[in-house]
């Protein structure tokens, strides 16, 4: 009866987080670019 049981490796239940990683990276890039833009505006005045 133990022959039919599957071993759970943990990778079956984990969701794919590639899209989340890309979204967070793009959002971080936008924040960094806007921060440097405001900093350049502050320095130029």
Long-range contacts (C-beta under 8 A, 24 or more apart in sequence): none
